[in-house]
Amino acid sequence: ISSDRIAVVFFVDWQTGSVTAESDLQAKFFDYALYEILPKHPTYLFYGGDHIQGYNYKHHPIENTRMGLIAADIQKEFVRSMIIHGIEGLPKASINNLQLVGIVPGNHEWNSGATWPGVIHCEHIKSAFEIAFLQAGIKTFGVDPKIKIKLYESATDKKGHHFKHWVGQE
């Protein structure tokens, strides 16, 4: 492996709060990315949408009551907590291999509450990484941050009109 290669890890369709979500496997994959891949390679993490189940289906509260994660805010807090607790034990050398956290909303985020551009649908993920890195003494904002955290919430056409999209490009 050449020294300039970068590992790209995708977290997509977690749908936290759904009866079909596999939270234990999500945590295991997140743990694998952080403790097996990150220490060995410069890494990009991409959160590719549908992190939460949200209010995408009208029968969601009935179907998923036993999960205890009915409200979108509680689903977001679950994801946020998983990220913070997953990172808190990482050695600083491993964290320094993280080059980018890219966050893209999916239709479950867009359909859960606010549906117009300009509203941040994935702030819970961004803030989770900022908190975890702040606790580790890693700079993520201001001039020349060590780790970039980017939200790809909406795009703009040539006339300046916003539209929703599901693309993060680096």
N, C-alpha and C positions, 0 to 999 in steps of 0.2 A: 504494500500500500504506500503510495507516494505521500509525502508529508503535507501536500496541499489539498488532500481530499477532505471533504466535509460530510459528516453523517447528517441525513435529513430524516427526522422522525415525525410522523403524522399521527395526530390524535383526532379522529373523525367519528361522528355518529355515536357519541357516548350515550346520548339521550337519557341522562341521569333523571330518575323519577319514573321511568317506564318500568313496567313489570318485566319487560324483556331485557332491560339494561343489566349488564354483568359487572357490577361495581367492583367485585373482587378481582375480575380480570383486568379492569381498567387500572386499578391500583397496582396490580402485578406488572402490567406493561409499562406503566409510568415508572415504577421502581426499576425495571430492567433498563429503560432508557437512561435513567439518572445514574444508576450504579454499575451498569455494564458497558454502555456505549459512551456516555459522556466522559468518563475518566480517560478513555483511550483515544478519542477523536474530537476535533472541533465539531460542534453540533449546531444545527438549526432545528428548533422545535416549531411545528406548525399545528395550530388548533384549527381544524378545517370545518367547523360548523356542526350544528345540532349537538352542542355540549349538554343541553338540557332537553327534557321532553316538552316542558312548557305547556302552553295551552293549544297545542296544534290539533288535538282531536277532542271533539265535544264529550266523548265518553271517558276521557282520561281520569277524572276524579273517581268514577265508579270502578274502572278497571284496575287502577293502581293504588287504591287506598292502603293496602297492606304494606306498601313500600314506605309510607310515612313521609314521602317527598312530593306532596301534591302541588303546593304553591311554587311558582317559578322562582321566587326569591329564596325559598328553602333549597331548591335544586341548585341554584347558583352558589349558595353558601356551602353546600356539600362539595361541589367541584373546587371552590376556592380553598376550602379546608384541606382537601386532598393534595392540592398543589403546595400549600404552605408547609404542611407536615411532611410531605415527600422531600422537599428541598432542605428542611432545617437540619438534617444530619449530614448533608453533603460536605466533603472537604472543600476548602476554598480553591484548591488546584483544579478540582473537577468543575466547579462553577465557572472558573476562568475559561474553560473550553466551550462554554455556551456562547455562541456568536449572535443568535437572534431567536426571539420568540415572536412568531407571526400568528395573529389571531384573526380569523375570518368568521363572521356570523353565518348561520345557515337558516333555512326556512323556519326551524323551530324557534330560533331567537327572534327572527323578524315577525313571526306570528304571535308572539307572546308579550302582549302589552302595547308598546309603541311600534307603529309600522311606518313611520316617516323617516327619511334620512336626516342625519344630524343628531339622532338619539344614539347613545352608545349602548349597544346591546350586549357587549362582551366585556364591560368594565370589570366584572368580577374576576375574570382571568387575568387581565392586565394588573389589577391591584394585588392579586394574590402573588404574582411574581415580584412586583415591586416590594411588597412587605417582606417576602422571604429573602430577597436579595439585600434589602436594607438591614435585616437582622444579621446577615452574613458579612455586612460591610462592603457590599458591591454597589457601585454607582450605576443607576439605570436611567438617569435623566440629567438635564442640564447640558453643559458644553462637554463634548467628547465622552459620552457615557461608555462604560466598559461593555455593557450588554445592551443591545437594541431590543426594545419591546415595541412592536408595531401593531396597530389596529387597522385592519382593512375593512372599514365599516361601510363606506359607500364610495362611489366613483363620481366623476363630474364629466359631462360631455363638453363639446367645444363652446357651447353657449353658457356654461356654468351651472347647468341644471344637474342636481344630484339624482342618482338612481342606485338602487340596491344591486349588489353583485356578490358573487361567491368566489372571488379570485384574490389571492395574495401572491405577488410576484416579487422576486428578488433576483 
